[in-house]
């Protein structure tokens, strides 16, 4: 943004009507110059206020300068003012940073994408791309809402379905992604030696929240 | 009728990649499965005892990643083509390592354009632990068959039941427990 500020007004650089007004009509008296500087200051303050209100991130951090910043997912939950036309900031998927517990799994999922039929040197099918997409989206969501978690362990089965497992000393949980948001979850408790399996959809907010809370507790 | 195994393991009669589906099609369970495991598929077959150790070759990057953890696909062959193992009682570490080196070399020669495999060593799982892997109805998922086709110590772990989505996740977890990567016997330098 380029603004006219009283401290950088160079009277000698004026041209056209302003120059005529200054040189011939004596328009820019000290009083007028002071008023222009005042307006300029007000305009700058207004711009900063609009930008600040229009880009509230959680936990409501306003960037006070243009220095390089490192973003984590929780900073992306912007709310926009509806009464102003604003320039939006677009952030691509590959610019998002994942929490450290997801990094290995994300790298592995990206590797799965490159596998073609027979990738193991035998006849293993190519991984299901929709399954990888859902696993990736799930990890991004988990990473944005859960600051700390056990390591996400990526898996791939002989039918090309991706899954992510989470484990601590007493519990094991894995989520298999069948594409179209359809998932199968498997839980095992070492203490009771009992397992359970359920099928659901990531579209269902209640299920999704419950699943992420359970993973966060591990 | 365990005699069907003779045809299934006859390369002239059944393609190797069809073995798993054919065995599942036999619907072996409980006593029938035990009888099938004791059946001499080859003339020199000796049934695999519960207390025998089964050595599984580990290669990088297809079964163990560069970070030392199991690759996602490490044991999926058990559900597709049969998981190849060496019976520890009928061989020795040197021969297992020799087989592992040969296997990796053979793959690399056949697949010059693919990422080369490196033999790392082997890991041993107890046969009884494989036989303990069961579904929610208490039926065994896997049969352990003596298959001394080219090697007297060879045994295959084959799926004997159809699996659903939950079963696959259950099996993934248990194979990592039976064959602990932390116990790998590394190849001598």
Interface residues (C-beta under 8 A of the other chain):
Chain A: X104 X108 X112 X120 X121 X122 X123 X124 X153 X154 X155 X156 X157 X158 X159 X161 X163 X165 X172 X174 X176 X178 X184 X186 X188 X195 X197 X199
Chain B: X17 X62 X65 X67 X69 X72 X73 X76 X77 X79 X80 X81 X107 X110 X111 X114 X136 X165 X166 X168 X169 X170 X172 X173
